[in-house]
Amino acid sequence: MRTPIDIPEPSFDPAELRLLFEQLDAESETISFLLKTHLFSEYHMDRLLADYLGEKREPLDRMDLRFAQKLSLIDSFALLPQECIRSLQALNKLRNRCVHTFNTRPTMEDVRQVASAISAFRAENIQTVPEFMKAYMAFLFGYFSASRYDLKRRR
């Protein structure tokens, strides 16, 4: 039989606890939209690579490629325009900065910088990160859809 262990009551610095709750509250407005946009993009990059490589994709699946590596492959196969590649690189950089640095949330300036690589994207009237990221995702979807359509048409 095991002997019970006395576990001390946790003690929190009220300022740190408040910061944590502020971060969690703010997350639904900014970071979650950034993460969803990143996941959305990676999902469509996977589909684009699968369409392009077909059965030859199997070795890549075993390699567990990261976002930047998948994007590099897409770039080398010229599956997306350069401005979209640059924008997705900026998205990945912003995502990594926000996720790996505590209490960092994307600002409107940050997300506008991500989208600035795409000259045709216009969203000057959008004032919140969630709404901007929704518009950006819709715009990216057009790129991914057009690229997949072009691949199917070539076959």
Contacts in CASP RR format, 6 or more apart in sequence:
PFRMAT RR
TARGET T0000
AUTHOR 0000-0000-0000
METHOD contacts of the structure
MODEL  1
MRTPIDIPEPSFDPAELRLLFEQLDAESETISFLLKTHLFSEYHMDRLLA
DYLGEKREPLDRMDLRFAQKLSLIDSFALLPQECIRSLQALNKLRNRCVH
TFNTRPTMEDVRQVASAISAFRAENIQTVPEFMKAYMAFLFGYFSASRYD
LKRRR
19 103 0 8 1.000
23 102 0 8 1.000
23 103 0 8 1.000
23 105 0 8 1.000
26 105 0 8 1.000
27 105 0 8 1.000
29 128 0 8 1.000
29 129 0 8 1.000
29 130 0 8 1.000
30 105 0 8 1.000
30 106 0 8 1.000
30 129 0 8 1.000
30 130 0 8 1.000
31 98 0 8 1.000
31 99 0 8 1.000
31 105 0 8 1.000
31 106 0 8 1.000
33 129 0 8 1.000
33 130 0 8 1.000
33 133 0 8 1.000
33 134 0 8 1.000
34 94 0 8 1.000
34 95 0 8 1.000
34 98 0 8 1.000
34 106 0 8 1.000
34 111 0 8 1.000
34 129 0 8 1.000
34 133 0 8 1.000
35 95 0 8 1.000
35 99 0 8 1.000
36 133 0 8 1.000
36 137 0 8 1.000
37 91 0 8 1.000
37 133 0 8 1.000
37 136 0 8 1.000
37 137 0 8 1.000
37 140 0 8 1.000
38 67 0 8 1.000
38 91 0 8 1.000
38 92 0 8 1.000
38 95 0 8 1.000
40 137 0 8 1.000
40 140 0 8 1.000
40 141 0 8 1.000
41 67 0 8 1.000
41 88 0 8 1.000
41 91 0 8 1.000
41 137 0 8 1.000
41 140 0 8 1.000
42 67 0 8 1.000
42 70 0 8 1.000
44 140 0 8 1.000
44 141 0 8 1.000
44 144 0 8 1.000
45 67 0 8 1.000
45 70 0 8 1.000
45 71 0 8 1.000
45 74 0 8 1.000
45 88 0 8 1.000
45 144 0 8 1.000
46 70 0 8 1.000
47 144 0 8 1.000
47 148 0 8 1.000
48 74 0 8 1.000
48 79 0 8 1.000
48 80 0 8 1.000
48 144 0 8 1.000
48 147 0 8 1.000
48 148 0 8 1.000
48 151 0 8 1.000
49 57 0 8 1.000
49 60 0 8 1.000
49 70 0 8 1.000
49 73 0 8 1.000
49 74 0 8 1.000
49 79 0 8 1.000
50 57 0 8 1.000
51 148 0 8 1.000
51 151 0 8 1.000
51 152 0 8 1.000
52 77 0 8 1.000
52 79 0 8 1.000
52 151 0 8 1.000
53 60 0 8 1.000
60 73 0 8 1.000
65 73 0 8 1.000
67 92 0 8 1.000
67 95 0 8 1.000
68 89 0 8 1.000
68 92 0 8 1.000
71 85 0 8 1.000
71 88 0 8 1.000
71 89 0 8 1.000
71 92 0 8 1.000
74 80 0 8 1.000
74 85 0 8 1.000
75 82 0 8 1.000
75 85 0 8 1.000
79 147 0 8 1.000
79 151 0 8 1.000
80 88 0 8 1.000
80 143 0 8 1.000
80 144 0 8 1.000
80 147 0 8 1.000
81 143 0 8 1.000
83 117 0 8 1.000
83 118 0 8 1.000
83 119 0 8 1.000
84 117 0 8 1.000
84 118 0 8 1.000
84 140 0 8 1.000
84 143 0 8 1.000
86 117 0 8 1.000
87 114 0 8 1.000
87 115 0 8 1.000
87 116 0 8 1.000
87 117 0 8 1.000
87 118 0 8 1.000
87 140 0 8 1.000
88 140 0 8 1.000
90 113 0 8 1.000
90 114 0 8 1.000
90 116 0 8 1.000
90 117 0 8 1.000
91 114 0 8 1.000
94 106 0 8 1.000
94 110 0 8 1.000
94 111 0 8 1.000
94 113 0 8 1.000
94 114 0 8 1.000
97 104 0 8 1.000
98 104 0 8 1.000
98 105 0 8 1.000
98 106 0 8 1.000
105 129 0 8 1.000
106 129 0 8 1.000
107 129 0 8 1.000
108 127 0 8 1.000
108 128 0 8 1.000
108 129 0 8 1.000
108 132 0 8 1.000
111 129 0 8 1.000
111 132 0 8 1.000
111 133 0 8 1.000
111 136 0 8 1.000
112 123 0 8 1.000
112 132 0 8 1.000
114 136 0 8 1.000
115 121 0 8 1.000
115 123 0 8 1.000
115 132 0 8 1.000
115 136 0 8 1.000
115 139 0 8 1.000
118 139 0 8 1.000
120 139 0 8 1.000
121 135 0 8 1.000
121 136 0 8 1.000
121 139 0 8 1.000
123 132 0 8 1.000
123 135 0 8 1.000
123 136 0 8 1.000
126 132 0 8 1.000
126 135 0 8 1.000
END
